[in-house]
Amino acid sequence: MRGASRESLARAQEALAGVTVTEGLGAELFSVAKLLDGNGSLRRALTDPGRSGATKTELAEQLFSGKISAPAQTILSAAVAGRWVSGRDLADALDQLSVEADVAYADGQRKLDELEDELFRLDRVVTAERQLNDKLSDRNIAVTARQELIHGLLQGKADPATVRLAERAVDGRGRNFAGSMRSYQVAAAARRSASIATVRVAAELSEAERTRLAAVLGRQYGRDIQLNVIVDPSVVGGVRVDIGDEVIDGTIAARLDEAQRRIAG
């Protein structure tokens, strides 16, 4: 998001931080985002720059009072009171806030570590299982049918917050399943003011090695680092680390490739 939309999102995030987060808050915010997706006139009315924040807040209260919880209403009111570069930005913000609400709830239940781990492992399973990935991303299959598929896969095996987020990722609001899942992992990491580092190694790291690597990366980037470790024999040896758009490739395979390029050049 840009400019005014980013500032408005920040104020809505402050509102989220100030309410009691319930188990269903994330689903409520997401349902409002979906409503705005399908109702252009409502979206324009709630983001009209010609209307004052108070007028838009009053409209939101008239439309949603009694239909969503008090915490959801508080967050929605804070959001519509702001200015948005695009009408779509408001729906995107509520989508993001819905994820942050689920993450906050998991954190309050002391299950944030579990949520992060389950999101990561599910992302890896779906990425590896081409047929499953295709089904979850197939827009010709009804959303409810795809959600039933992921629910059946996770039922009894994952925390309810993980299941809710996975079902939401199937819906996607225009993003594919993998893209949604990775954004959820980023939200979970942000909850602990950390960044996610995807680490590829030839063999599993010991707990001591994980701790040392996280500490080194934390010093380099100036913040806590959450490691997601992938065992990948193709790296041959060493470590490849992806943090956002940055890549630190210290693998033997990378060094061999570089040597071959120098010889060829």
Rosetta silent file (secondary structure, phi, psi, omega in degrees, C-alpha in Angstrom):
SEQUENCE: MRGASRESLARAQEALAGVTVTEGLGAELFSVAKLLDGNGSLRRALTDPGRSGATKTELAEQLFSGKISAPAQTILSAAVAGRWVSGRDLADALDQLSVEADVAYADGQRKLDELEDELFRLDRVVTAERQLNDKLSDRNIAVTARQELIHGLLQGKADPATVRLAERAVDGRGRNFAGSMRSYQVAAAARRSASIATVRVAAELSEAERTRLAAVLGRQYGRDIQLNVIVDPSVVGGVRVDIGDEVIDGTIAARLDEAQRRIAG
SCORE:     score description
SCORE:     0.000 S_00000001
   1 L     0.000  155.891 -176.547    0.000    0.000    0.000 S_00000001
   2 L  -118.412  151.809  167.807    1.041    3.570   -0.612 S_00000001
   3 H    44.577 -117.447 -174.443    0.872    6.872    1.234 S_00000001
   4 H   -61.023  -35.747 -179.645   -2.469    7.570    2.866 S_00000001
   5 H   -64.162  -40.417  178.939   -3.587    3.927    2.618 S_00000001
   6 H   -64.447  -41.175  178.954   -0.552    2.753    4.553 S_00000001
   7 H   -65.497  -38.935  179.306   -1.191    5.357    7.253 S_00000001
   8 H   -67.649  -38.746  175.782   -4.861    4.347    7.477 S_00000001
   9 H   -61.395  -42.581 -179.607   -3.891    0.694    7.795 S_00000001
  10 H   -60.814  -39.217  179.051   -1.509    1.585   10.626 S_00000001
  11 H   -68.518  -37.195  177.033   -4.329    3.339   12.516 S_00000001
  12 H   -67.784  -34.177  176.274   -6.603    0.325   12.037 S_00000001
  13 H   -66.386  -35.441  175.204   -3.797   -1.905   13.331 S_00000001
  14 H   -63.584  -38.928  177.283   -3.625    0.287   16.421 S_00000001
  15 H   -64.214  -41.089  177.225   -7.363   -0.283   16.874 S_00000001
  16 H   -60.490  -41.118 -179.170   -6.812   -4.039   16.579 S_00000001
  17 H   -66.141  -20.654 -175.683   -4.111   -3.833   19.242 S_00000001
  18 L   -96.848   -0.711 -179.099   -6.551   -2.104   21.571 S_00000001
  19 L  -108.147  164.551  173.012   -9.419   -4.627   21.479 S_00000001
  20 L   -81.394  117.427 -175.158   -9.901   -8.034   23.052 S_00000001
  21 L   -83.460  120.268  178.221   -9.227  -10.482   20.235 S_00000001
  22 L   -98.634  168.387 -177.503  -11.761  -13.289   20.067 S_00000001
  23 L   -62.366  -32.577 -175.817  -11.514  -16.526   18.129 S_00000001
  24 L   -95.547    2.324 -175.325  -13.972  -15.347   15.487 S_00000001
  25 H   -61.685  -44.275 -179.442  -12.666  -11.798   14.991 S_00000001
  26 H   -59.014  -43.739  179.985  -10.495  -12.676   12.000 S_00000001
  27 H   -63.267  -37.638  178.448  -13.385  -14.375   10.206 S_00000001
  28 H   -63.181  -47.036 -179.372  -15.603  -11.326   10.808 S_00000001
  29 H   -64.328  -37.460  178.970  -13.082   -8.914    9.307 S_00000001
  30 H   -67.006  -37.532  179.739  -12.533  -11.194    6.341 S_00000001
  31 H   -64.239  -35.639  176.663  -16.286  -11.403    5.707 S_00000001
  32 H   -68.464  -40.525  176.956  -16.446   -7.595    5.540 S_00000001
  33 H   -58.746  -43.823  179.511  -13.513   -7.570    3.103 S_00000001
  34 H   -65.340  -38.872  177.774  -15.353  -10.070    0.895 S_00000001
  35 H   -60.967  -42.805  179.409  -18.531   -7.985    1.071 S_00000001
  36 H   -66.805  -34.627  177.535  -16.607   -4.926   -0.120 S_00000001
  37 H   -56.851  -40.643 -173.892  -15.060   -6.959   -2.942 S_00000001
  38 H   -95.624    1.799 -176.298  -18.498   -7.685   -4.341 S_00000001
  39 L  -133.231   90.203 -176.313  -20.183   -4.349   -3.669 S_00000001
  40 H   -63.465  -37.349 -178.664  -18.586   -1.442   -5.488 S_00000001
  41 H   -66.049  -39.638  177.084  -21.125    1.140   -4.337 S_00000001
  42 H   -66.866  -42.513  179.753  -20.540    0.269   -0.687 S_00000001
  43 H   -59.905  -43.831 -179.949  -16.790    0.289   -1.197 S_00000001
  44 H   -67.489  -38.091 -179.371  -16.940    3.735   -2.769 S_00000001
  45 H   -64.174  -36.816 -177.086  -19.231    5.087   -0.053 S_00000001
  46 H   -84.256   -8.544  179.763  -16.856    3.964    2.721 S_00000001
  47 H  -123.814   10.812 -177.805  -13.739    5.335    0.988 S_00000001
  48 L   -62.913  115.227 -178.411  -15.150    8.505   -0.573 S_00000001
  49 L   -66.875  -15.386  178.755  -12.495   11.218   -0.016 S_00000001
  50 L   -81.001   -9.759  178.577  -15.264   13.835   -0.187 S_00000001
  51 L  -100.349  145.791  178.339  -16.840   12.486    3.000 S_00000001
  52 L   -72.538  159.878  176.803  -15.456   13.191    6.446 S_00000001
  53 H   -58.990  -39.369 -179.158  -14.087   10.377    8.571 S_00000001
  54 H   -64.375  -39.958  179.262  -16.947   10.874   11.022 S_00000001
  55 H   -64.613  -42.643 -179.865  -19.549   10.556    8.259 S_00000001
  56 H   -69.169  -36.882  177.136  -18.005    7.325    6.968 S_00000001
  57 H   -63.491  -43.023  178.890  -17.719    5.933   10.485 S_00000001
  58 H   -62.170  -40.748  178.322  -21.391    6.695   11.124 S_00000001
  59 H   -62.514  -44.636  179.875  -22.340    4.947    7.875 S_00000001
  60 H   -61.910  -38.491  179.610  -20.316    1.867    8.820 S_00000001
  61 H   -68.372  -38.415  178.101  -22.006    1.752   12.216 S_00000001
  62 H   -64.337  -39.983 -175.071  -25.464    2.033   10.634 S_00000001
  63 H   -78.089  -34.319 -169.700  -24.711   -0.776    8.191 S_00000001
  64 H  -114.606  -10.192 -179.366  -22.890   -3.227   10.453 S_00000001
  65 E   -58.902  129.460 -178.594  -24.054   -2.560   14.009 S_00000001
  66 L    85.837  -11.127 -179.769  -25.533   -5.749   15.432 S_00000001
  67 L  -102.875  -22.383  174.960  -24.174   -7.795   12.514 S_00000001
  68 E  -130.328  164.017 -177.239  -20.564   -7.952   13.670 S_00000001
  69 L   -69.644  164.076  178.368  -19.025   -7.955   17.143 S_00000001
  70 H   -59.213  -43.897  177.241  -18.058   -4.796   19.025 S_00000001
  71 H   -60.639  -41.786  179.208  -14.294   -5.403   18.479 S_00000001
  72 H   -63.966  -39.269  178.652  -14.854   -5.891   14.732 S_00000001
  73 H   -64.408  -40.634  178.766  -16.954   -2.713   14.625 S_00000001
  74 H   -60.099  -45.436 -179.135  -14.210   -0.771   16.417 S_00000001
  75 H   -67.960  -42.320  178.664  -11.595   -1.891   13.890 S_00000001
  76 H   -62.569  -41.900  179.681  -13.888   -1.251   10.909 S_00000001
  77 H   -62.448  -41.863  177.815  -14.704    2.228   12.195 S_00000001
  78 H   -63.430  -37.139 -178.711  -11.007    3.048   12.568 S_00000001
  79 H   -69.188  -49.175 -175.378  -10.385    1.790    9.043 S_00000001
  80 H   -71.646  -19.920  177.735  -13.167    3.704    7.278 S_00000001
  81 L   -69.246  -18.958 -178.107  -12.276    6.910    9.144 S_00000001
  82 L   -83.103 -178.459  177.189   -8.989    6.945    7.241 S_00000001
  83 L  -108.786  140.649 -175.651   -8.156    7.944    3.680 S_00000001
  84 L  -126.811  130.246  179.764   -7.515    5.306    1.031 S_00000001
  85 L   -60.435  -38.212  179.956   -5.646    5.745   -2.242 S_00000001
  86 L  -134.657  146.743  176.352   -7.914    3.128   -3.817 S_00000001
  87 H   -59.313  -32.904  179.024  -11.268    1.717   -2.765 S_00000001
  88 H   -65.929  -25.864 -178.019   -9.742   -1.740   -3.061 S_00000001
  89 H   -62.390  -33.925  179.738   -7.150   -0.806   -0.436 S_00000001
  90 H   -64.574  -45.672  177.885   -9.781   -0.841    2.301 S_00000001
  91 H   -63.366  -40.643  178.379  -10.800   -4.423    1.491 S_00000001
  92 H   -62.961  -38.828  179.769   -7.132   -5.434    1.281 S_00000001
  93 H   -65.461  -42.839  179.483   -6.503   -3.824    4.668 S_00000001
  94 H   -66.314  -34.409  174.235   -9.398   -5.680    6.286 S_00000001
  95 H   -61.083  -50.074  179.601   -8.091   -8.918    4.776 S_00000001
  96 H   -61.176  -42.283  179.516   -4.669   -8.247    6.285 S_00000001
  97 H   -64.764  -32.772  178.252   -6.204   -7.294    9.624 S_00000001
  98 H   -63.448  -39.919  177.752   -8.217  -10.531    9.620 S_00000001
  99 H   -67.409  -44.786  179.741   -4.991  -12.523    9.401 S_00000001
 100 H   -62.048  -32.905  177.543   -3.339  -10.409   12.105 S_00000001
 101 H   -67.117  -43.578  178.265   -6.371  -11.017   14.331 S_00000001
 102 H   -64.498  -39.743  178.367   -6.063  -14.795   13.965 S_00000001
 103 H   -65.248  -42.168  178.989   -2.332  -14.591   14.635 S_00000001
 104 H   -63.312  -38.610  178.700   -2.963  -12.408   17.700 S_00000001
 105 H   -64.529  -45.043  177.819   -5.511  -14.898   18.988 S_00000001
 106 H   -59.756  -40.302  178.852   -3.037  -17.789   18.570 S_00000001
 107 H   -63.139  -42.580  178.918   -0.422  -15.713   20.387 S_00000001
 108 H   -63.919  -26.982  176.837   -2.867  -15.056   23.224 S_00000001
 109 L   -89.803    5.507 -177.803   -3.441  -18.798   23.493 S_00000001
 110 L    59.796   40.714 -179.475    0.352  -19.314   23.562 S_00000001
 111 L  -124.432   20.767 -177.456    0.175  -21.204   20.290 S_00000001
 112 H   -64.991  -43.201  178.324    2.080  -18.825   18.034 S_00000001
 113 H   -59.515  -42.796  179.882    5.042  -21.206   17.625 S_00000001
 114 H   -63.490  -42.108  179.658    2.644  -24.023   16.771 S_00000001
 115 H   -62.719  -47.338  179.524    0.819  -21.844   14.234 S_00000001
 116 H   -58.560  -45.981 -178.300    4.043  -20.796   12.516 S_00000001
 117 H   -64.348  -43.211 -177.969    5.268  -24.366   12.300 S_00000001
 118 H   -69.122  -38.661  176.758    1.971  -25.714   10.965 S_00000001
 119 H   -62.247  -42.743 -179.637    1.637  -22.985    8.339 S_00000001
 120 H   -64.707  -46.682 -177.870    5.156  -23.671    7.133 S_00000001
 121 H   -66.154  -38.555  177.434    4.707  -27.430    6.989 S_00000001
 122 H   -64.534  -42.189  177.217    1.361  -27.138    5.188 S_00000001
 123 H   -56.980  -43.103 -179.293    2.916  -24.777    2.660 S_00000001
 124 H   -68.485  -40.147 -179.870    5.668  -27.332    1.998 S_00000001
 125 H   -62.924  -47.556 -178.231    3.223  -30.242    1.684 S_00000001
 126 H   -66.269  -37.408  177.736    1.011  -28.423   -0.826 S_00000001
 127 H   -63.406  -39.560 -177.914    4.028  -27.238   -2.810 S_00000001
 128 H   -75.907  -30.566 -177.687    5.367  -30.786   -3.025 S_00000001
 129 L   -94.938   92.948 -173.801    2.006  -32.385   -3.899 S_00000001
 130 H   -57.591  -43.355 -177.659    1.333  -31.066   -7.407 S_00000001
 131 H   -64.059  -42.866  177.946   -2.132  -32.619   -7.705 S_00000001
 132 H   -63.770  -44.008  179.534   -3.263  -31.178   -4.364 S_00000001
 133 H   -60.065  -43.281 -179.602   -1.854  -27.770   -5.259 S_00000001
 134 H   -62.876  -42.274 -179.514   -3.687  -27.808   -8.585 S_00000001
 135 H   -65.705  -42.745 -178.745   -7.002  -28.669   -6.935 S_00000001
 136 H   -67.271  -24.891 -177.325   -6.677  -25.985   -4.269 S_00000001
 137 H   -99.869   -3.185 -174.769   -5.866  -23.378   -6.920 S_00000001
 138 L   -78.071  108.440 -178.225   -8.456  -24.463   -9.511 S_00000001
 139 L   -70.985  -12.024  176.722  -10.980  -21.611   -9.824 S_00000001
 140 L   -79.200  -13.610  175.524  -13.324  -23.952  -11.720 S_00000001
 141 L   -95.110  133.126 -178.193  -13.863  -25.865   -8.458 S_00000001
 142 L   -56.010  143.638  179.898  -16.207  -24.135   -6.010 S_00000001
 143 H   -56.035  -43.265 -178.315  -14.485  -22.406   -3.107 S_00000001
 144 H   -61.449  -37.252  179.236  -16.561  -24.392   -0.611 S_00000001
 145 H   -67.744  -38.847  178.755  -15.452  -27.686   -2.185 S_00000001
 146 H   -70.761  -34.879  176.679  -11.802  -26.661   -2.019 S_00000001
 147 H   -67.534  -36.739  175.683  -12.224  -25.526    1.580 S_00000001
 148 H   -63.349  -36.856  178.393  -13.761  -28.884    2.444 S_00000001
 149 H   -62.402  -49.124 -178.376  -10.710  -30.546    0.900 S_00000001
 150 H   -70.338  -33.268  177.471   -8.237  -28.583    3.024 S_00000001
 151 H   -63.709  -43.546  178.668  -10.451  -28.971    6.105 S_00000001
 152 H   -64.234  -34.293  179.297  -10.465  -32.745    5.655 S_00000001
 153 H   -67.610  -34.488 -172.401   -6.694  -32.743    5.251 S_00000001
 154 H  -102.152  -18.609 -173.652   -6.120  -30.808    8.484 S_00000001
 155 L   -55.153  125.865 -179.936   -8.989  -31.839   10.744 S_00000001
 156 L    78.646   -1.182 -177.330   -7.643  -33.295   13.975 S_00000001
 157 L  -119.491   -9.314 -176.329   -4.065  -32.655   12.839 S_00000001
 158 L  -142.304  158.732  177.649   -3.700  -28.896   13.177 S_00000001
 159 L   -63.570  145.737  179.386   -4.699  -26.060   15.491 S_00000001
 160 H   -53.252  -34.916  178.606   -8.098  -24.478   14.650 S_00000001
 161 H   -63.975  -38.082  177.301   -6.338  -21.184   13.808 S_00000001
 162 H   -64.817  -42.933  179.367   -4.241  -22.985   11.206 S_00000001
 163 H   -62.231  -44.147 -179.856   -7.357  -24.585    9.731 S_00000001
 164 H   -61.346  -44.785 -179.415   -9.145  -21.217    9.542 S_00000001
 165 H   -67.284  -38.785  179.021   -6.233  -19.562    7.796 S_00000001
 166 H   -64.146  -41.857  177.400   -5.788  -22.466    5.382 S_00000001
 167 H   -64.021  -36.826  177.980   -9.472  -22.329    4.442 S_00000001
 168 H   -68.266  -35.480  179.053   -9.120  -18.570    3.916 S_00000001
 169 H   -64.325  -30.625  176.795   -6.051  -19.123    1.720 S_00000001
 170 H   -63.849  -39.570  178.205   -8.189  -21.290   -0.558 S_00000001
 171 H   -66.947  -52.636  167.712  -10.487  -18.308   -1.101 S_00000001
 172 H    77.990  -29.971 -174.516   -7.475  -16.094   -1.644 S_00000001
 173 H    50.835   46.427  176.428   -9.194  -12.888   -2.858 S_00000001
 174 H    98.197  -18.001  176.451   -7.223  -13.124   -6.103 S_00000001
 175 L   -91.704  154.336  175.082   -4.031  -14.619   -4.668 S_00000001
 176 L   -78.719  170.297 -176.013   -3.081  -18.240   -5.135 S_00000001
 177 H   -59.425  -46.599 -177.596   -2.924  -20.623   -2.184 S_00000001
 178 H   -61.909  -43.166  179.760    0.876  -20.523   -1.900 S_00000001
 179 H   -62.438  -40.602  178.191    0.986  -16.727   -1.982 S_00000001
 180 H   -65.437  -45.227 -178.472   -1.630  -16.474    0.744 S_00000001
 181 H   -60.557  -40.428 -178.846    0.083  -19.046    2.947 S_00000001
 182 H   -69.584  -34.829  176.903    3.414  -17.247    2.749 S_00000001
 183 H   -66.487  -32.579  177.422    1.804  -13.926    3.631 S_00000001
 184 H   -67.731  -38.751  178.062    0.301  -15.611    6.698 S_00000001
 185 H   -64.038  -38.937  177.671    3.744  -16.851    7.737 S_00000001
 186 H   -63.489  -41.269  179.029    5.067  -13.302    7.415 S_00000001
 187 H   -63.358  -39.239  178.557    2.208  -12.047    9.610 S_00000001
 188 H   -66.221  -41.161  178.258    3.002  -14.656   12.241 S_00000001
 189 H   -65.662  -39.142 -179.337    6.686  -13.707   12.197 S_00000001
 190 H   -64.025  -29.155  179.636    5.808  -10.013   12.416 S_00000001
 191 H   -58.751  -33.222  178.180    3.799  -10.722   15.576 S_00000001
 192 L  -103.367   19.853 -179.935    7.078  -11.469   17.338 S_00000001
 193 L    54.600   42.926 -179.193    8.888   -8.680   15.435 S_00000001
 194 E  -118.589  168.306  170.733   10.830  -11.277   13.495 S_00000001
 195 E  -116.993  151.968  178.674   11.610  -11.948    9.869 S_00000001
 196 E   -91.834  127.598  172.815   11.292  -15.324    8.174 S_00000001
 197 E  -112.977  119.504  174.932   14.473  -16.847    6.773 S_00000001
 198 E   -88.443  116.675 -173.353   13.983  -19.866    4.530 S_00000001
 199 E  -110.897  123.456  177.571   17.106  -21.987    5.026 S_00000001
 200 E  -109.121  125.585 -178.544   18.025  -24.769    2.593 S_00000001
 201 E  -136.349  160.470 -179.315   20.585  -27.318    3.744 S_00000001
 202 L   -76.981  -29.198 -179.420   21.688  -30.770    2.608 S_00000001
 203 L  -137.915  153.239 -177.318   21.090  -32.333    6.049 S_00000001
 204 L   -56.405  139.298  177.133   18.930  -31.420    9.037 S_00000001
 205 L   -84.003  146.332  173.699   20.424  -28.815   11.398 S_00000001
 206 L   -75.683  166.160  179.231   20.832  -29.528   15.075 S_00000001
 207 H   -61.265  -37.987  179.118   19.089  -27.269   17.571 S_00000001
 208 H   -65.249  -39.775  179.130   22.445  -25.676   18.441 S_00000001
 209 H   -67.153  -39.277  176.547   23.145  -24.978   14.754 S_00000001
 210 H   -61.188  -44.029 -178.702   19.705  -23.429   14.313 S_00000001
 211 H   -62.856  -44.269 -179.893   20.268  -21.205   17.340 S_00000001
 212 H   -64.404  -43.899 -178.334   23.686  -20.048   16.096 S_00000001
 213 H   -64.933  -42.780  178.376   22.412  -19.344   12.576 S_00000001
 214 H   -61.676  -38.608  179.573   19.400  -17.396   13.877 S_00000001
 215 H   -66.565  -43.315  179.752   21.712  -15.352   16.131 S_00000001
 216 H   -62.649  -47.472 -179.995   24.120  -14.559   13.265 S_00000001
 217 H   -65.560  -38.037  178.385   21.288  -13.502   10.958 S_00000001
 218 H   -60.540  -41.877  177.514   19.663  -11.521   13.760 S_00000001
 219 H   -66.023  -38.240 -177.480   22.861   -9.520   14.269 S_00000001
 220 H   -68.216  -39.747 -175.051   23.209   -8.956   10.523 S_00000001
 221 H   -99.149   -8.473  176.663   19.634   -7.730   10.019 S_00000001
 222 L    73.153   25.829  178.113   19.124   -6.078   13.394 S_00000001
 223 L  -158.713  166.067  178.191   15.971   -8.014   14.309 S_00000001
 224 E   -66.028  145.283 -179.365   14.829  -11.439   15.414 S_00000001
 225 E  -121.987  127.941  174.909   14.876  -14.094   12.713 S_00000001
 226 E   -97.128  122.059 -178.135   12.483  -17.034   12.467 S_00000001
 227 E   -91.485  130.806  167.046   14.087  -19.980   10.644 S_00000001
 228 E  -113.699  109.294 -171.873   12.136  -22.247    8.311 S_00000001
 229 E   -98.050  128.705  177.517   14.559  -25.066    7.479 S_00000001
 230 E  -118.419  123.753  175.877   14.209  -27.142    4.300 S_00000001
 231 E   -84.154  116.835 -174.834   16.404  -30.199    3.787 S_00000001
 232 L  -135.451  103.384 -177.183   17.347  -30.146    0.105 S_00000001
 233 H   -59.008  -20.264 -177.916   20.071  -32.567   -1.119 S_00000001
 234 H   -69.111  -15.716  178.773   20.586  -30.447   -4.250 S_00000001
 235 H   -74.614  -14.131  177.157   22.442  -27.821   -2.221 S_00000001
 236 L    70.477  -56.022  179.166   25.261  -30.444   -1.842 S_00000001
 237 L  -169.523  165.455 -177.776   26.699  -28.693    1.224 S_00000001
 238 L    83.218 -161.138 -173.651   26.653  -25.357    2.998 S_00000001
 239 E  -139.813  137.477  169.800   23.594  -23.178    3.493 S_00000001
 240 E  -115.063  129.753 -177.416   21.319  -21.085    1.284 S_00000001
 241 E  -123.234  126.749  174.828   19.269  -18.435    3.085 S_00000001
 242 E  -112.930  120.698  175.177   16.382  -16.477    1.566 S_00000001
 243 E  -126.738  106.686 -175.598   15.085  -13.465    3.526 S_00000001
 244 L    61.093 -124.814 -179.788   12.522  -11.509    1.557 S_00000001
 245 L   -91.470   -0.478 -177.917   14.181  -10.568   -1.737 S_00000001
 246 E   -95.179  143.289  179.307   17.700  -11.221   -0.427 S_00000001
 247 E  -128.089  129.394  172.996   19.613  -14.442   -0.994 S_00000001
 248 E  -114.448  106.236 -174.460   22.719  -15.591    0.860 S_00000001
 249 E  -112.004  101.226  178.028   24.020  -18.601   -1.040 S_00000001
 250 L  -110.561   28.178 -177.457   26.949  -20.348    0.636 S_00000001
 251 L   -83.694  155.577  176.039   26.295  -23.776   -0.840 S_00000001
 252 H   -62.954  -39.039  179.440   28.888  -25.931   -2.549 S_00000001
 253 H   -58.620  -40.855  179.706   26.581  -26.171   -5.556 S_00000001
 254 H   -66.282  -40.518  179.979   26.609  -22.376   -5.902 S_00000001
 255 H   -67.174  -36.739  176.888   30.396  -22.249   -5.658 S_00000001
 256 H   -65.127  -42.445  178.138   30.721  -24.972   -8.316 S_00000001
 257 H   -61.136  -42.456  179.356   28.351  -23.074  -10.607 S_00000001
 258 H   -63.700  -41.246  178.043   30.399  -19.900  -10.126 S_00000001
 259 H   -62.366  -42.402  178.894   33.638  -21.782  -10.893 S_00000001
 260 H   -63.016  -39.955  178.499   32.131  -23.224  -14.062 S_00000001
 261 H   -64.234  -39.100  179.759   31.018  -19.750  -15.211 S_00000001
 262 H   -67.019  -39.497  179.236   34.531  -18.386  -14.676 S_00000001
 263 H   -65.306  -44.357 -178.267   36.078  -21.246  -16.629 S_00000001
 264 H   -68.348  -31.037 -176.801   33.565  -20.825  -19.443 S_00000001
 265 L   -81.547    0.000    0.000   33.995  -17.049  -19.463 S_00000001
